[in-house]
Amino acid sequence: MSDLDHLPTDVPNQPRRSHGRAGASFAGEIEFRNVGFRKARQDILSDISLTFAAGRITCLLGPSGCGKTTVLRLAAGVARPTTGRILLEGREVAGDGIFVPPEQRNVGLMFQDYALFPHLTVLENVVYGLYALTAEEARQAALTALDRVGLAEMADRYPNRLSGGEQQRVALARAIVPRPQVILMDEPFSGLDQRLRDRVRADTLAVVRETRSTAVLVTHDPMEAVEFADHIYLMRQGRIVQQGTPRDLYTAPVDAAAALFFTSYNVFPGRVAKGGVGTPLGRVDASRFSDGTAVDVLVSPSAIALAPGEEGIEAYVRDSRFLGQQQRLTLVFPGREEPVTAILDRSALVSPGGTHKFVMDRSAIHIFKKP
């Protein structure tokens, strides 16, 4: 069954119902201290130190294979670190001779494939694992969780009768019903089409904030991390390369690879001379580098604009694409074979086939030394 089934409960334009509030949890803090993980003689993680702060939504961001899901598995207790220590609320749960199993960590899990039992109803899937409660207490807690995610009326359905968005919300209800200190989410929105993803993601964010649990989201989507997270750890090849708020990582990337992970840039290679470096759009200041240093100048397409009056540098407009509120231009500058991309407001429509003069906003560029 496709994600387009049951549209009345999933499409963003539907009016939202008023659900009950999710029960608050006592948020827990998870700390990794110099954690390493090795498998089949290969280092998956190397000397990872990080903190998932109590009550904060943290994203582990990076390309496939960088180790972010392994961090999640170690935090949950599904895997054991090879080196280092993991602490939950200051109590060591993994380390030299110490290992606390996942069922004793008060951690909720949401998987990419939802991991619902096909032979159990929605209610039974959410009730599953509430061993400490009586049958009636577990049922009432599950119904409350389902009501919060808008699925109380589907309690008796089986997972194969639900859309992808509805299955994801069942998985969320199951994760929050024990009121965990920490909710760990492994790319839970990647299986949804774009129309549903934004709505379900927003609903999940609202529920997570209401529970006041510590939340950790694994994702390879930088815009998802920017929208969802209070704090981001950017990972690459088993290491943390940068951490900070979404604004920190977006506006002050640590290197060219970090910048290009978040958005597209025009990359102009050059060599510093007399404190500056040349680009197709003019010379820029590079005085923080010594002369002779090979650098890359990263210029955002949105930092390029039509020149006012006679200013700017002339370029041939090879292509123009309408993008709704914007247009994307493909420009060719004299002496440069590789085209340059510019994103302009649609108020200044430019047709292909002619030449125009362009300028760039020098405050919106990044310069990095070549590795």
Secondary structure, DSSP 8 states (H G I E B T S, - for coil): --TTTTHHHHSTTS---------------EEEEEEEEEETTEEEEEEEEEEE-TT-EEEEE--TTSSHHHHHHHHHTSS--SEEEEEETTEEEEETTEE--GGGS-EEEE-TT----TTS-HHHHHHTT-TTS-HHHHHHHHHHHHHHTT-GGGTTS-GGGS-HHHHHHHHHHHHHTT--SEEEEESTTTTS-HHHHHHHHHHHHHHHHHHT-EEEEEES-HHHHHHH-SEEEEEETTEEEEEE-HHHHHHS-SSHHHHHHHS--EEEEEE-BTTEEEETTEEEE-TTS-TT-EEEEEE-GGGEEE-STT-SEEEEEEEEEE-SSEEEEEEE-TT--S-EEEEEEGGG---TTSEEEEEE-GGGEEEEE--
